[in-house]
Amino acid sequence: MSTPAQGPYDRVAVVIPAHNERPDLSACLRAVVTAALCVHVPVAVVVVLDSTDDGSAELAGQFGPDVHFVRIDAKNVGAARAVGFAYARSIFAEHEECWYATTDADSRVDPDWLMHQMQCDTDMVLGVVRVTDWHYQAPDVVERYVREYYAGSADPDGPHDHVHGANMGFSAAAYWQVGGFRALASGEDVDLASRFEDAGYRIHRDAELSVNTSARTQARAPHGFAHYLSQLRAAGDCV
């Protein structure tokens, strides 16, 4: 079924869903804009404010004309990502020689984040996450997380089995071919990766492609990263 997308890509779109995350969103956008400056093609950044009432919309216009803000009221991260890429498609007039990437508002990408993805010669890139600020979590949760996150990986820089909406990229042509993100409250990233795999697209799992994310205790998605950390904390309480 698959027809692998052809590179090199001459457009990039980055989508960031956000729900009442203004302080984190500012840092996220600074990092994404820096990454955009490191690639020599036009980059559009689409922030999707989903059911947000914390003043995040006031950030519009502060990060340049290529950063767009869209508002929805879905309370659904899958729907937010889908709306973001539909908006990006309209910006580029359905131009599909485009690379798509997505991250989360509480994450900060590295300067080479987009460059790294575009050099992988594949249809989808799945990266990993790292946490540098653990002050929200107890030491035993940190230890359990590190042990489980890297379990079974003999080579820390080799392939991994994680899928994070905070750190993934894919060709626009392949994305639209499989139907894009679905309106799932959580697991929308795993669902998309599964459909890429089922369609025969090339998926590169890259442990060197890492983004810094938060270890917050209040989850935005029902079964997202914060929920995973809460499960680790509960497991410790049961010991």
Number of C-alpha atoms within 10 A of each C-alpha: 8 14 13 15 23 14 15 12 17 15 19 26 27 24 28 28 29 26 23 17 19 20 12 17 23 17 15 22 24 14 17 25 20 17 18 24 15 13 19 11 13 14 24 22 26 25 27 29 25 21 15 18 12 12 10 19 16 10 14 14 12 10 14 10 10 16 21 19 19 16 17 14 13 14 19 22 29 25 21 30 30 20 23 27 26 16 20 23 19 10 15 16 9 14 14 21 18 25 27 28 26 24 24 27 27 23 24 27 26 17 17 17 25 27 16 15 24 24 11 13 15 19 26 28 24 26 26 23 23 14 14 9 12 13 11 10 15 11 12 12 20 17 11 15 16 12 11 10 14 14 11 11 12 10 10 13 12 11 16 21 14 15 22 21 27 28 25 26 28 26 26 26 20 22 23 14 15 18 12 21 24 19 18 16 18 19 19 24 22 15 17 20 23 14 17 23 15 12 16 14 22 19 18 19 20 22 18 14 21 20 21 19 24 21 21 18 14 11 15 20 18 15 14 16 23 18 17 15 20 19 14 18 19 12 12 13 10 6 5
